[in-house]
Amino acid sequence: MAGIIFARCVHQPIAMLTCKKPLTETYKMKQQNRSFAILISLVILAIGGALAYARYRAGDNPDAIGFGVGAVILAFIVASTIQVADQWDRAVILRLGHFHALKGPGLFFIIPVVDAIPYWIDTRVITTGFKAEKTLTKDTVPVDVDAVLFWKVLDPKKAALDVADYQSAISWASQTALRDVIGKTMLSDMLEGRDKISVLLQRIIDERTEPWGINVISVEVKDVLIPSGLEDAMSMQAQAERERQARVILGDAERQIAEKFTEAGKSYEHNPIAFHLRAMNMLYEGLKANSTIVIVPSTAVESMQLGGLAGMTALTMGLGQERANANKTAELKGPAAETPPAIESFSGPKPGIL
């Protein structure tokens, strides 16, 4: 009968389970669509029952029975004739086994027994998940790929008549297309260029499903899973690459520093006074540190022309006086500062202490 709708599910071993319509949702939809026909049937039954009761009270039993039976038959015919399609549904009508028309949305009528509605085609955008497990890439790496397909039916007549189960067909077409693309793609390209793979899959699947009146809107690759051992190897490779880049950067920095020192040496080569001032400044900065003893080779002292032992003694006394003044200031504010550092000068293996 036209009012009975069946929902079929297709179990696929690798691709995700796809169903034309869940059985409960199908019956719920048909109950909603049949509400108007049921209402008209109840009205007819009520009118026929009232007329039959009136004839029965009048004593005309044959007429009363005739009115009652006629009301039941008419209500059944009306319930089978009146059909209502939702805004997104299209009803495929077959008359004596041949395609007759597409109806919907809204109210339409069929001839009971003669006409049948084998398909209610949903014209909304539908999502279908599919995946490929343990599929080898071009460089022979097994991967698991999950993807989602967004599609809709543009020609309900082709979807109903040209393919037995268009939802199952589009699911299998998507899965085989995904396997073909994986087999022709390198793993690195697959991990980096998901957008390109999605566009390629959309084009391939759309070409396969176009004769069925189906339009593929987009394909989205959700995830690409690789073996755990390969993940560890790729992680080690990435870490080694980062270490290599760090070493290259460090070597380049050392080269730049050496170039700057070479330039500084050239500037001091013909200017001994600047070189002596720089050496004395370095010695002064060393004495200002927390260390209490600074060992300076005698050759360095002579190169700075500090006057040998007397010059070093004068320099130390000057620094000691500066440190003493600082200690007096610190005593006024808190604990005494540390004792001033001493300078040692040595010549040869025995250094002298100042």
MOGISUL-V181445 format. One record per run of one state. SS is the DSSP state (H for helix, E for strand, C for the rest). FROM is the first residue (numbers start at 1). TO is the last residue. If there is no record, write none. Layout:
ss=SS from=FROM to=TO
ss=SS from=FROM to=TO
//
This chain:
ss=C from=1 to=8
ss=E from=9 to=10
ss=C from=11 to=17
ss=E from=18 to=19
ss=C from=20 to=22
ss=H from=23 to=33
ss=C from=34 to=34
ss=H from=35 to=57
ss=C from=58 to=60
ss=H from=61 to=81
ss=E from=82 to=85
ss=C from=86 to=88
ss=E from=89 to=95
ss=C from=96 to=97
ss=E from=98 to=103
ss=C from=104 to=105
ss=E from=106 to=109
ss=C from=110 to=114
ss=E from=115 to=122
ss=C from=123 to=125
ss=E from=126 to=136
ss=C from=137 to=141
ss=E from=142 to=153
ss=C from=154 to=155
ss=H from=156 to=161
ss=C from=162 to=165
ss=H from=166 to=183
ss=C from=184 to=186
ss=H from=187 to=192
ss=C from=193 to=193
ss=H from=194 to=212
ss=C from=213 to=213
ss=E from=214 to=226
ss=C from=227 to=227
ss=H from=228 to=269
ss=C from=270 to=271
ss=H from=272 to=287
ss=C from=288 to=292
ss=E from=293 to=297
ss=H from=298 to=303
ss=C from=304 to=307
ss=H from=308 to=333
ss=C from=334 to=341
ss=E from=342 to=347
ss=C from=348 to=349
ss=E from=350 to=353
ss=C from=354 to=354
//
